[in-house]
Amino acid sequence: VTMGAQDQPISIWSWRAGEQGGKQLVAAGLGTSEIIESSQISTNQVWHDGQYSVVIARTMFGDSNISSAQFRPGQHSRFGLAIWSGRNGERAGIKSFTPAWYDLHLATG
């Protein structure tokens, strides 16, 4: 659920507080995450009243890298969220994450 599988890799968009920009990774199971050097991820964050609001974005059509998530109008896909917080005692790969995938439906036109 959280890091994909060998036959079902996942695309990861990553942001860290205090860093500029975002990173795109691909994973095909636990311990297999790799940074995609040609990442097209951009971020915008605001710190207000003790918490961040973050937008992570990418152009609709990603590069041709097979590991990069591809989006097309009318496409149905799924996504999940994971949040790692050292303040909560989370270490290494231990993190909070959505227990199921959410549906993503991209409008046409």
Solvent accessible surface area in square Angstrom, and as a share of the most:
residue,aa,sasa,rsa
1,V,109,0.63
2,T,38,0.22
3,M,31,0.14
4,G,24,0.23
5,A,40,0.31
6,Q,165,0.73
7,D,121,0.63
8,Q,122,0.54
9,P,78,0.49
10,I,34,0.17
11,S,36,0.23
12,I,42,0.21
13,W,78,0.27
14,S,30,0.19
15,W,56,0.20
16,R,156,0.57
17,A,58,0.45
18,G,79,0.76
19,E,73,0.33
20,Q,167,0.74
21,G,33,0.31
22,G,18,0.17
23,K,86,0.36
24,Q,3,0.02
25,L,28,0.14
26,V,23,0.13
27,A,1,0.01
28,A,35,0.27
29,G,14,0.13
30,L,152,0.76
31,G,85,0.82
32,T,57,0.33
33,S,53,0.34
34,E,117,0.53
35,I,88,0.44
36,I,13,0.06
37,E,160,0.72
38,S,65,0.42
39,S,40,0.26
40,Q,73,0.32
41,I,17,0.09
42,S,62,0.40
43,T,30,0.18
44,N,101,0.52
45,Q,54,0.24
46,V,88,0.50
47,W,142,0.50
48,H,122,0.54
49,D,125,0.65
50,G,46,0.44
51,Q,126,0.56
52,Y,85,0.32
53,S,76,0.49
54,V,53,0.31
55,V,97,0.56
56,I,59,0.30
57,A,43,0.33
58,R,30,0.11
59,T,87,0.51
60,M,72,0.32
61,F,111,0.46
62,G,13,0.13
63,D,36,0.19
64,S,115,0.74
65,N,51,0.26
66,I,171,0.87
67,S,34,0.22
68,S,6,0.04
69,A,29,0.23
70,Q,62,0.28
71,F,31,0.13
72,R,106,0.39
73,P,66,0.42
74,G,34,0.33
75,Q,51,0.22
76,H,128,0.57
77,S,35,0.23
78,R,146,0.53
79,F,80,0.33
80,G,32,0.31
81,L,107,0.53
82,A,58,0.45
83,I,118,0.60
84,W,130,0.46
85,S,29,0.19
86,G,25,0.24
87,R,211,0.77
88,N,108,0.55
89,G,51,0.49
90,E,17,0.07
91,R,141,0.51
92,A,99,0.77
93,G,54,0.52
94,I,121,0.62
95,K,51,0.22
96,S,60,0.39
97,F,101,0.42
98,T,25,0.14
99,P,117,0.74
100,A,61,0.48
101,W,86,0.30
102,Y,111,0.42
103,D,99,0.52
104,L,55,0.27
105,H,112,0.50
106,L,36,0.18
107,A,91,0.71
108,T,101,0.59
109,G,121,1.16
